[in-house]
Amino acid sequence: MGNVYTKDIKRVAIQLYERFKDQVTTDYQANKKLVESYVDVMSKKVRNRIAGYLTRYAKMQKMQTKKESEEEYIEGEE
């Protein structure tokens, strides 16, 4: 079973990714510090959920760009 994230957590994480794309990594601990420094979160649980989704979102974006570049490479060979 996967985790269910609320729309608020997803929205904040995606906004952070778009704004600080160069600082977001696939490392959870680094993203947790990033969230702590840029978002005023009172709850540790919410901060950790945002950092977790941010990490997952960064990995998904990385895989998507890798897949797109592979498809372009294959199309270029034909």
PDB file of N, CA, C and O in Angstrom, chain B, residues numbered from 101:
ATOM      1  N   MET B 101       0.828  -1.178   0.000  1.00  0.00           N
ATOM      2  CA  MET B 101       0.000   0.000   0.000  1.00  0.00           C
ATOM      3  C   MET B 101       0.872   1.242   0.000  1.00  0.00           C
ATOM      4  O   MET B 101       1.879   1.308   0.706  1.00  0.00           O
ATOM      5  N   GLY B 102       0.485   2.209  -0.784  1.00  0.00           N
ATOM      6  CA  GLY B 102       1.233   3.458  -0.846  1.00  0.00           C
ATOM      7  C   GLY B 102       0.667   4.502   0.098  1.00  0.00           C
ATOM      8  O   GLY B 102      -0.409   4.332   0.672  1.00  0.00           O
ATOM      9  N   ASN B 103       1.399   5.563   0.244  1.00  0.00           N
ATOM     10  CA  ASN B 103       0.940   6.666   1.079  1.00  0.00           C
ATOM     11  C   ASN B 103      -0.018   7.545   0.291  1.00  0.00           C
ATOM     12  O   ASN B 103       0.131   7.731  -0.916  1.00  0.00           O
ATOM     13  N   VAL B 104      -1.003   8.082   1.001  1.00  0.00           N
ATOM     14  CA  VAL B 104      -1.940   9.007   0.391  1.00  0.00           C
ATOM     15  C   VAL B 104      -1.592  10.403   0.878  1.00  0.00           C
ATOM     16  O   VAL B 104      -1.577  10.657   2.083  1.00  0.00           O
ATOM     17  N   TYR B 105      -1.312  11.307  -0.047  1.00  0.00           N
ATOM     18  CA  TYR B 105      -0.958  12.670   0.303  1.00  0.00           C
ATOM     19  C   TYR B 105      -2.109  13.598  -0.057  1.00  0.00           C
ATOM     20  O   TYR B 105      -2.752  13.430  -1.094  1.00  0.00           O
ATOM     21  N   THR B 106      -2.361  14.564   0.793  1.00  0.00           N
ATOM     22  CA  THR B 106      -3.432  15.512   0.520  1.00  0.00           C
ATOM     23  C   THR B 106      -3.009  16.460  -0.597  1.00  0.00           C
ATOM     24  O   THR B 106      -1.832  16.562  -0.942  1.00  0.00           O
ATOM     25  N   LYS B 107      -3.995  17.143  -1.145  1.00  0.00           N
ATOM     26  CA  LYS B 107      -3.715  18.088  -2.225  1.00  0.00           C
ATOM     27  C   LYS B 107      -2.806  19.211  -1.755  1.00  0.00           C
ATOM     28  O   LYS B 107      -1.983  19.707  -2.523  1.00  0.00           O
ATOM     29  N   ASP B 108      -2.950  19.616  -0.494  1.00  0.00           N
ATOM     30  CA  ASP B 108      -2.119  20.706   0.026  1.00  0.00           C
ATOM     31  C   ASP B 108      -0.645  20.327   0.031  1.00  0.00           C
ATOM     32  O   ASP B 108       0.207  21.129  -0.349  1.00  0.00           O
ATOM     33  N   ILE B 109      -0.345  19.110   0.460  1.00  0.00           N
ATOM     34  CA  ILE B 109       1.048  18.653   0.503  1.00  0.00           C
ATOM     35  C   ILE B 109       1.605  18.559  -0.909  1.00  0.00           C
ATOM     36  O   ILE B 109       2.735  18.979  -1.162  1.00  0.00           O
ATOM     37  N   LYS B 110       0.827  18.015  -1.822  1.00  0.00           N
ATOM     38  CA  LYS B 110       1.277  17.916  -3.211  1.00  0.00           C
ATOM     39  C   LYS B 110       1.489  19.298  -3.820  1.00  0.00           C
ATOM     40  O   LYS B 110       2.478  19.528  -4.516  1.00  0.00           O
ATOM     41  N   ARG B 111       0.559  20.217  -3.559  1.00  0.00           N
ATOM     42  CA  ARG B 111       0.648  21.561  -4.125  1.00  0.00           C
ATOM     43  C   ARG B 111       1.899  22.284  -3.639  1.00  0.00           C
ATOM     44  O   ARG B 111       2.612  22.898  -4.432  1.00  0.00           O
ATOM     45  N   VAL B 112       2.164  22.212  -2.339  1.00  0.00           N
ATOM     46  CA  VAL B 112       3.343  22.880  -1.781  1.00  0.00           C
ATOM     47  C   VAL B 112       4.619  22.248  -2.329  1.00  0.00           C
ATOM     48  O   VAL B 112       5.560  22.958  -2.682  1.00  0.00           O
ATOM     49  N   ALA B 113       4.656  20.920  -2.401  1.00  0.00           N
ATOM     50  CA  ALA B 113       5.852  20.232  -2.894  1.00  0.00           C
ATOM     51  C   ALA B 113       6.123  20.575  -4.358  1.00  0.00           C
ATOM     52  O   ALA B 113       7.272  20.807  -4.735  1.00  0.00           O
ATOM     53  N   ILE B 114       5.094  20.610  -5.172  1.00  0.00           N
ATOM     54  CA  ILE B 114       5.276  20.924  -6.590  1.00  0.00           C
ATOM     55  C   ILE B 114       5.707  22.380  -6.766  1.00  0.00           C
ATOM     56  O   ILE B 114       6.545  22.679  -7.617  1.00  0.00           O
ATOM     57  N   GLN B 115       5.138  23.286  -5.967  1.00  0.00           N
ATOM     58  CA  GLN B 115       5.558  24.687  -6.029  1.00  0.00           C
ATOM     59  C   GLN B 115       7.019  24.837  -5.634  1.00  0.00           C
ATOM     60  O   GLN B 115       7.760  25.597  -6.258  1.00  0.00           O
ATOM     61  N   LEU B 116       7.438  24.112  -4.594  1.00  0.00           N
ATOM     62  CA  LEU B 116       8.847  24.144  -4.192  1.00  0.00           C
ATOM     63  C   LEU B 116       9.735  23.612  -5.304  1.00  0.00           C
ATOM     64  O   LEU B 116      10.798  24.171  -5.573  1.00  0.00           O
ATOM     65  N   TYR B 117       9.304  22.532  -5.953  1.00  0.00           N
ATOM     66  CA  TYR B 117      10.099  21.947  -7.034  1.00  0.00           C
ATOM     67  C   TYR B 117      10.244  22.936  -8.185  1.00  0.00           C
ATOM     68  O   TYR B 117      11.338  23.113  -8.721  1.00  0.00           O
ATOM     69  N   GLU B 118       9.153  23.575  -8.560  1.00  0.00           N
ATOM     70  CA  GLU B 118       9.205  24.521  -9.674  1.00  0.00           C
ATOM     71  C   GLU B 118      10.066  25.736  -9.336  1.00  0.00           C
ATOM     72  O   GLU B 118      10.792  26.240 -10.193  1.00  0.00           O
ATOM     73  N   ARG B 119       9.986  26.204  -8.102  1.00  0.00           N
ATOM     74  CA  ARG B 119      10.710  27.412  -7.714  1.00  0.00           C
ATOM     75  C   ARG B 119      12.192  27.148  -7.459  1.00  0.00           C
ATOM     76  O   ARG B 119      13.036  27.969  -7.819  1.00  0.00           O
ATOM     77  N   PHE B 120      12.518  26.008  -6.840  1.00  0.00           N
ATOM     78  CA  PHE B 120      13.894  25.699  -6.453  1.00  0.00           C
ATOM     79  C   PHE B 120      14.370  24.405  -7.110  1.00  0.00           C
ATOM     80  O   PHE B 120      14.969  23.551  -6.458  1.00  0.00           O
ATOM     81  N   LYS B 121      14.101  24.274  -8.388  1.00  0.00           N
ATOM     82  CA  LYS B 121      14.428  23.050  -9.122  1.00  0.00           C
ATOM     83  C   LYS B 121      15.909  22.697  -9.037  1.00  0.00           C
ATOM     84  O   LYS B 121      16.264  21.519  -8.989  1.00  0.00           O
ATOM     85  N   ASP B 122      16.768  23.705  -9.019  1.00  0.00           N
ATOM     86  CA  ASP B 122      18.206  23.445  -8.983  1.00  0.00           C
ATOM     87  C   ASP B 122      18.685  22.982  -7.609  1.00  0.00           C
ATOM     88  O   ASP B 122      19.756  22.383  -7.512  1.00  0.00           O
ATOM     89  N   GLN B 123      17.926  23.238  -6.546  1.00  0.00           N
ATOM     90  CA  GLN B 123      18.326  22.838  -5.198  1.00  0.00           C
ATOM     91  C   GLN B 123      17.697  21.524  -4.751  1.00  0.00           C
ATOM     92  O   GLN B 123      18.202  20.885  -3.828  1.00  0.00           O
ATOM     93  N   VAL B 124      16.606  21.113  -5.389  1.00  0.00           N
ATOM     94  CA  VAL B 124      15.914  19.875  -5.014  1.00  0.00           C
ATOM     95  C   VAL B 124      16.707  18.688  -5.524  1.00  0.00           C
ATOM     96  O   VAL B 124      17.137  18.663  -6.677  1.00  0.00           O
ATOM     97  N   THR B 125      16.900  17.694  -4.648  1.00  0.00           N
ATOM     98  CA  THR B 125      17.624  16.487  -5.024  1.00  0.00           C
ATOM     99  C   THR B 125      16.737  15.271  -4.805  1.00  0.00           C
ATOM    100  O   THR B 125      15.581  15.403  -4.403  1.00  0.00           O
ATOM    101  N   THR B 126      17.276  14.097  -5.067  1.00  0.00           N
ATOM    102  CA  THR B 126      16.550  12.867  -4.780  1.00  0.00           C
ATOM    103  C   THR B 126      16.903  12.337  -3.394  1.00  0.00           C
ATOM    104  O   THR B 126      16.562  11.205  -3.053  1.00  0.00           O
ATOM    105  N   ASP B 127      17.580  13.153  -2.602  1.00  0.00           N
ATOM    106  CA  ASP B 127      17.954  12.793  -1.232  1.00  0.00           C
ATOM    107  C   ASP B 127      16.926  13.377  -0.264  1.00  0.00           C
ATOM    108  O   ASP B 127      16.722  14.591  -0.229  1.00  0.00           O
ATOM    109  N   TYR B 128      16.286  12.520   0.513  1.00  0.00           N
ATOM    110  CA  TYR B 128      15.228  12.940   1.427  1.00  0.00           C
ATOM    111  C   TYR B 128      15.741  13.903   2.493  1.00  0.00           C
ATOM    112  O   TYR B 128      15.088  14.907   2.778  1.00  0.00           O
ATOM    113  N   GLN B 129      16.887  13.619   3.079  1.00  0.00           N
ATOM    114  CA  GLN B 129      17.414  14.460   4.159  1.00  0.00           C
ATOM    115  C   GLN B 129      17.709  15.878   3.666  1.00  0.00           C
ATOM    116  O   GLN B 129      17.426  16.852   4.364  1.00  0.00           O
ATOM    117  N   ALA B 130      18.269  15.991   2.482  1.00  0.00           N
ATOM    118  CA  ALA B 130      18.562  17.315   1.923  1.00  0.00           C
ATOM    119  C   ALA B 130      17.273  18.073   1.628  1.00  0.00           C
ATOM    120  O   ALA B 130      17.190  19.279   1.862  1.00  0.00           O
ATOM    121  N   ASN B 131      16.272  17.371   1.116  1.00  0.00           N
ATOM    122  CA  ASN B 131      14.996  18.015   0.821  1.00  0.00           C
ATOM    123  C   ASN B 131      14.271  18.423   2.100  1.00  0.00           C
ATOM    124  O   ASN B 131      13.549  19.420   2.114  1.00  0.00           O
ATOM    125  N   LYS B 132      14.458  17.662   3.162  1.00  0.00           N
ATOM    126  CA  LYS B 132      13.842  18.009   4.440  1.00  0.00           C
ATOM    127  C   LYS B 132      14.390  19.341   4.949  1.00  0.00           C
ATOM    128  O   LYS B 132      13.640  20.171   5.461  1.00  0.00           O
ATOM    129  N   LYS B 133      15.694  19.539   4.808  1.00  0.00           N
ATOM    130  CA  LYS B 133      16.305  20.810   5.213  1.00  0.00           C
ATOM    131  C   LYS B 133      15.837  21.950   4.310  1.00  0.00           C
ATOM    132  O   LYS B 133      15.632  23.071   4.774  1.00  0.00           O
ATOM    133  N   LEU B 134      15.670  21.660   3.027  1.00  0.00           N
ATOM    134  CA  LEU B 134      15.180  22.661   2.085  1.00  0.00           C
ATOM    135  C   LEU B 134      13.770  23.111   2.458  1.00  0.00           C
ATOM    136  O   LEU B 134      13.477  24.307   2.468  1.00  0.00           O
ATOM    137  N   VAL B 135      12.902  22.153   2.764  1.00  0.00           N
ATOM    138  CA  VAL B 135      11.530  22.475   3.161  1.00  0.00           C
ATOM    139  C   VAL B 135      11.534  23.290   4.444  1.00  0.00           C
ATOM    140  O   VAL B 135      10.783  24.256   4.579  1.00  0.00           O
ATOM    141  N   GLU B 136      12.377  22.899   5.377  1.00  0.00           N
ATOM    142  CA  GLU B 136      12.445  23.602   6.657  1.00  0.00           C
ATOM    143  C   GLU B 136      12.884  25.056   6.477  1.00  0.00           C
ATOM    144  O   GLU B 136      12.417  25.939   7.197  1.00  0.00           O
ATOM    145  N   SER B 137      13.770  25.304   5.531  1.00  0.00           N
ATOM    146  CA  SER B 137      14.280  26.660   5.354  1.00  0.00           C
ATOM    147  C   SER B 137      13.342  27.555   4.541  1.00  0.00           C
ATOM    148  O   SER B 137      13.339  28.770   4.743  1.00  0.00           O
ATOM    149  N   TYR B 138      12.546  26.990   3.630  1.00  0.00           N
ATOM    150  CA  TYR B 138      11.716  27.814   2.759  1.00  0.00           C
ATOM    151  C   TYR B 138      10.234  27.835   3.120  1.00  0.00           C
ATOM    152  O   TYR B 138       9.518  28.743   2.698  1.00  0.00           O
ATOM    153  N   VAL B 139       9.759  26.865   3.882  1.00  0.00           N
ATOM    154  CA  VAL B 139       8.339  26.794   4.210  1.00  0.00           C
ATOM    155  C   VAL B 139       8.174  26.914   5.717  1.00  0.00           C
ATOM    156  O   VAL B 139       8.894  26.273   6.484  1.00  0.00           O
ATOM    157  N   ASP B 140       7.229  27.733   6.132  1.00  0.00           N
ATOM    158  CA  ASP B 140       6.958  27.906   7.555  1.00  0.00           C
ATOM    159  C   ASP B 140       5.954  26.837   7.988  1.00  0.00           C
ATOM    160  O   ASP B 140       4.744  27.060   7.957  1.00  0.00           O
ATOM    161  N   VAL B 141       6.472  25.675   8.392  1.00  0.00           N
ATOM    162  CA  VAL B 141       5.639  24.549   8.791  1.00  0.00           C
ATOM    163  C   VAL B 141       5.757  24.373  10.298  1.00  0.00           C
ATOM    164  O   VAL B 141       6.860  24.265  10.835  1.00  0.00           O
ATOM    165  N   MET B 142       4.628  24.346  10.968  1.00  0.00           N
ATOM    166  CA  MET B 142       4.631  24.204  12.420  1.00  0.00           C
ATOM    167  C   MET B 142       4.805  22.743  12.838  1.00  0.00           C
ATOM    168  O   MET B 142       5.378  22.465  13.891  1.00  0.00           O
ATOM    169  N   SER B 143       4.321  21.828  12.035  1.00  0.00           N
ATOM    170  CA  SER B 143       4.313  20.415  12.387  1.00  0.00           C
ATOM    171  C   SER B 143       5.462  19.672  11.706  1.00  0.00           C
ATOM    172  O   SER B 143       5.706  19.835  10.511  1.00  0.00           O
ATOM    173  N   LYS B 144       6.150  18.866  12.484  1.00  0.00           N
ATOM    174  CA  LYS B 144       7.237  18.059  11.936  1.00  0.00           C
ATOM    175  C   LYS B 144       6.684  17.013  10.971  1.00  0.00           C
ATOM    176  O   LYS B 144       7.321  16.692   9.968  1.00  0.00           O
ATOM    177  N   LYS B 145       5.510  16.486  11.272  1.00  0.00           N
ATOM    178  CA  LYS B 145       4.886  15.476  10.423  1.00  0.00           C
ATOM    179  C   LYS B 145       4.581  16.038   9.033  1.00  0.00           C
ATOM    180  O   LYS B 145       4.827  15.376   8.025  1.00  0.00           O
ATOM    181  N   VAL B 146       4.050  17.245   8.984  1.00  0.00           N
ATOM    182  CA  VAL B 146       3.726  17.867   7.699  1.00  0.00           C
ATOM    183  C   VAL B 146       5.001  18.175   6.927  1.00  0.00           C
ATOM    184  O   VAL B 146       5.060  17.967   5.716  1.00  0.00           O
ATOM    185  N   ARG B 147       6.023  18.671   7.623  1.00  0.00           N
ATOM    186  CA  ARG B 147       7.307  18.957   6.971  1.00  0.00           C
ATOM    187  C   ARG B 147       7.877  17.689   6.341  1.00  0.00           C
ATOM    188  O   ARG B 147       8.349  17.713   5.204  1.00  0.00           O
ATOM    189  N   ASN B 148       7.833  16.592   7.079  1.00  0.00           N
ATOM    190  CA  ASN B 148       8.367  15.333   6.568  1.00  0.00           C
ATOM    191  C   ASN B 148       7.557  14.812   5.386  1.00  0.00           C
ATOM    192  O   ASN B 148       8.124  14.249   4.449  1.00  0.00           O
ATOM    193  N   ARG B 149       6.248  14.991   5.418  1.00  0.00           N
ATOM    194  CA  ARG B 149       5.414  14.550   4.298  1.00  0.00           C
ATOM    195  C   ARG B 149       5.700  15.369   3.044  1.00  0.00           C
ATOM    196  O   ARG B 149       5.763  14.825   1.941  1.00  0.00           O
ATOM    197  N   ILE B 150       5.871  16.670   3.217  1.00  0.00           N
ATOM    198  CA  ILE B 150       6.202  17.524   2.068  1.00  0.00           C
ATOM    199  C   ILE B 150       7.556  17.122   1.500  1.00  0.00           C
ATOM    200  O   ILE B 150       7.713  17.014   0.284  1.00  0.00           O
ATOM    201  N   ALA B 151       8.537  16.898   2.374  1.00  0.00           N
ATOM    202  CA  ALA B 151       9.874  16.503   1.916  1.00  0.00           C
ATOM    203  C   ALA B 151       9.834  15.144   1.227  1.00  0.00           C
ATOM    204  O   ALA B 151      10.521  14.938   0.226  1.00  0.00           O
ATOM    205  N   GLY B 152       9.042  14.223   1.747  1.00  0.00           N
ATOM    206  CA  GLY B 152       8.921  12.900   1.134  1.00  0.00           C
ATOM    207  C   GLY B 152       8.295  12.965  -0.241  1.00  0.00           C
ATOM    208  O   GLY B 152       8.775  12.325  -1.176  1.00  0.00           O
ATOM    209  N   TYR B 153       7.221  13.738  -0.372  1.00  0.00           N
ATOM    210  CA  TYR B 153       6.590  13.857  -1.680  1.00  0.00           C
ATOM    211  C   TYR B 153       7.476  14.624  -2.651  1.00  0.00           C
ATOM    212  O   TYR B 153       7.502  14.325  -3.845  1.00  0.00           O
ATOM    213  N   LEU B 154       8.202  15.610  -2.138  1.00  0.00           N
ATOM    214  CA  LEU B 154       9.134  16.369  -2.975  1.00  0.00           C
ATOM    215  C   LEU B 154      10.219  15.455  -3.534  1.00  0.00           C
ATOM    216  O   LEU B 154      10.587  15.566  -4.704  1.00  0.00           O
ATOM    217  N   THR B 155      10.727  14.560  -2.706  1.00  0.00           N
ATOM    218  CA  THR B 155      11.739  13.597  -3.149  1.00  0.00           C
ATOM    219  C   THR B 155      11.173  12.665  -4.206  1.00  0.00           C
ATOM    220  O   THR B 155      11.814  12.402  -5.224  1.00  0.00           O
ATOM    221  N   ARG B 156       9.971  12.167  -3.960  1.00  0.00           N
ATOM    222  CA  ARG B 156       9.326  11.262  -4.911  1.00  0.00           C
ATOM    223  C   ARG B 156       9.043  11.980  -6.232  1.00  0.00           C
ATOM    224  O   ARG B 156       9.246  11.409  -7.304  1.00  0.00           O
ATOM    225  N   TYR B 157       8.578  13.217  -6.160  1.00  0.00           N
ATOM    226  CA  TYR B 157       8.277  14.006  -7.351  1.00  0.00           C
ATOM    227  C   TYR B 157       9.546  14.281  -8.155  1.00  0.00           C
ATOM    228  O   TYR B 157       9.531  14.228  -9.385  1.00  0.00           O
ATOM    229  N   ALA B 158      10.641  14.574  -7.457  1.00  0.00           N
ATOM    230  CA  ALA B 158      11.918  14.825  -8.141  1.00  0.00           C
ATOM    231  C   ALA B 158      12.390  13.571  -8.871  1.00  0.00           C
ATOM    232  O   ALA B 158      12.902  13.655  -9.987  1.00  0.00           O
ATOM    233  N   LYS B 159      12.218  12.415  -8.245  1.00  0.00           N
ATOM    234  CA  LYS B 159      12.606  11.155  -8.891  1.00  0.00           C
ATOM    235  C   LYS B 159      11.750  10.894 -10.121  1.00  0.00           C
ATOM    236  O   LYS B 159      12.256  10.448 -11.151  1.00  0.00           O
ATOM    237  N   MET B 160      10.432  11.175 -10.014  1.00  0.00           N
ATOM    238  CA  MET B 160       9.544  10.973 -11.156  1.00  0.00           C
ATOM    239  C   MET B 160       9.930  11.891 -12.311  1.00  0.00           C
ATOM    240  O   MET B 160       9.936  11.462 -13.465  1.00  0.00           O
ATOM    241  N   GLN B 161      10.247  13.136 -12.015  1.00  0.00           N
ATOM    242  CA  GLN B 161      10.634  14.085 -13.059  1.00  0.00           C
ATOM    243  C   GLN B 161      11.948  13.673 -13.714  1.00  0.00           C
ATOM    244  O   GLN B 161      12.112  13.807 -14.927  1.00  0.00           O
ATOM    245  N   LYS B 162      12.874  13.175 -12.913  1.00  0.00           N
ATOM    246  CA  LYS B 162      14.164  12.725 -13.438  1.00  0.00           C
ATOM    247  C   LYS B 162      13.974  11.537 -14.380  1.00  0.00           C
ATOM    248  O   LYS B 162      14.587  11.482 -15.446  1.00  0.00           O
ATOM    249  N   MET B 163      13.127  10.590 -13.985  1.00  0.00           N
ATOM    250  CA  MET B 163      12.864   9.424 -14.828  1.00  0.00           C
ATOM    251  C   MET B 163      12.146   9.837 -16.113  1.00  0.00           C
ATOM    252  O   MET B 163      12.419   9.289 -17.182  1.00  0.00           O
ATOM    253  N   GLN B 164      11.240  10.791 -16.010  1.00  0.00           N
ATOM    254  CA  GLN B 164      10.492  11.236 -17.176  1.00  0.00           C
ATOM    255  C   GLN B 164      11.408  11.911 -18.195  1.00  0.00           C
ATOM    256  O   GLN B 164      11.280  11.666 -19.394  1.00  0.00           O
ATOM    257  N   THR B 165      12.321  12.747 -17.740  1.00  0.00           N
ATOM    258  CA  THR B 165      13.235  13.402 -18.674  1.00  0.00           C
ATOM    259  C   THR B 165      14.199  12.394 -19.286  1.00  0.00           C
ATOM    260  O   THR B 165      14.575  12.515 -20.452  1.00  0.00           O
ATOM    261  N   LYS B 166      14.598  11.398 -18.496  1.00  0.00           N
ATOM    262  CA  LYS B 166      15.482  10.355 -19.012  1.00  0.00           C
ATOM    263  C   LYS B 166      14.765   9.553 -20.096  1.00  0.00           C
ATOM    264  O   LYS B 166      15.348   9.241 -21.134  1.00  0.00           O
ATOM    265  N   LYS B 167      13.500   9.224 -19.848  1.00  0.00           N
ATOM    266  CA  LYS B 167      12.723   8.456 -20.813  1.00  0.00           C
ATOM    267  C   LYS B 167      12.518   9.254 -22.102  1.00  0.00           C
ATOM    268  O   LYS B 167      12.611   8.701 -23.197  1.00  0.00           O
ATOM    269  N   GLU B 168      12.239  10.549 -21.971  1.00  0.00           N
ATOM    270  CA  GLU B 168      12.049  11.394 -23.153  1.00  0.00           C
ATOM    271  C   GLU B 168      13.325  11.507 -23.974  1.00  0.00           C
ATOM    272  O   GLU B 168      13.274  11.499 -25.204  1.00  0.00           O
ATOM    273  N   SER B 169      14.472  11.611 -23.303  1.00  0.00           N
ATOM    274  CA  SER B 169      15.728  11.725 -24.042  1.00  0.00           C
ATOM    275  C   SER B 169      16.064  10.415 -24.753  1.00  0.00           C
ATOM    276  O   SER B 169      16.631  10.431 -25.846  1.00  0.00           O
ATOM    277  N   GLU B 170      15.717   9.281 -24.138  1.00  0.00           N
ATOM    278  CA  GLU B 170      15.940   7.989 -24.794  1.00  0.00           C
ATOM    279  C   GLU B 170      15.055   7.861 -26.027  1.00  0.00           C
ATOM    280  O   GLU B 170      15.496   7.345 -27.054  1.00  0.00           O
ATOM    281  N   GLU B 171      13.807   8.325 -25.936  1.00  0.00           N
ATOM    282  CA  GLU B 171      12.903   8.261 -27.081  1.00  0.00           C
ATOM    283  C   GLU B 171      13.407   9.142 -28.219  1.00  0.00           C
ATOM    284  O   GLU B 171      13.315   8.759 -29.386  1.00  0.00           O
ATOM    285  N   GLU B 172      13.934  10.311 -27.892  1.00  0.00           N
ATOM    286  CA  GLU B 172      14.480  11.193 -28.920  1.00  0.00           C
ATOM    287  C   GLU B 172      15.701  10.563 -29.578  1.00  0.00           C
ATOM    288  O   GLU B 172      15.901  10.708 -30.784  1.00  0.00           O
ATOM    289  N   TYR B 173      16.520   9.863 -28.790  1.00  0.00           N
ATOM    290  CA  TYR B 173      17.704   9.205 -29.326  1.00  0.00           C
ATOM    291  C   TYR B 173      17.296   8.094 -30.287  1.00  0.00           C
ATOM    292  O   TYR B 173      17.897   7.938 -31.350  1.00  0.00           O
ATOM    293  N   ILE B 174      16.281   7.327 -29.917  1.00  0.00           N
ATOM    294  CA  ILE B 174      15.815   6.229 -30.769  1.00  0.00           C
ATOM    295  C   ILE B 174      15.229   6.790 -32.064  1.00  0.00           C
ATOM    296  O   ILE B 174      15.473   6.241 -33.138  1.00  0.00           O
ATOM    297  N   GLU B 175      14.466   7.870 -31.975  1.00  0.00           N
ATOM    298  CA  GLU B 175      13.888   8.478 -33.172  1.00  0.00           C
ATOM    299  C   GLU B 175      14.978   9.041 -34.080  1.00  0.00           C
ATOM    300  O   GLU B 175      14.824   9.039 -35.301  1.00  0.00           O
ATOM    301  N   GLY B 176      16.067   9.518 -33.505  1.00  0.00           N
ATOM    302  CA  GLY B 176      17.164  10.079 -34.285  1.00  0.00           C
ATOM    303  C   GLY B 176      17.920   9.025 -35.070  1.00  0.00           C
ATOM    304  O   GLY B 176      18.496   9.333 -36.113  1.00  0.00           O
ATOM    305  N   GLU B 177      17.933   7.786 -34.591  1.00  0.00           N
ATOM    306  CA  GLU B 177      18.639   6.704 -35.279  1.00  0.00           C
ATOM    307  C   GLU B 177      17.895   6.242 -36.518  1.00  0.00           C
ATOM    308  O   GLU B 177      18.516   5.773 -37.472  1.00  0.00           O
ATOM    309  N   GLU B 178      16.583   6.367 -36.518  1.00  0.00           N
ATOM    310  CA  GLU B 178      15.786   5.842 -37.634  1.00  0.00           C
ATOM    311  C   GLU B 178      15.861   6.678 -38.853  1.00  0.00           C
ATOM    312  O   GLU B 178      15.239   6.353 -39.864  1.00  0.00           O
TER     313      GLU B 178
END
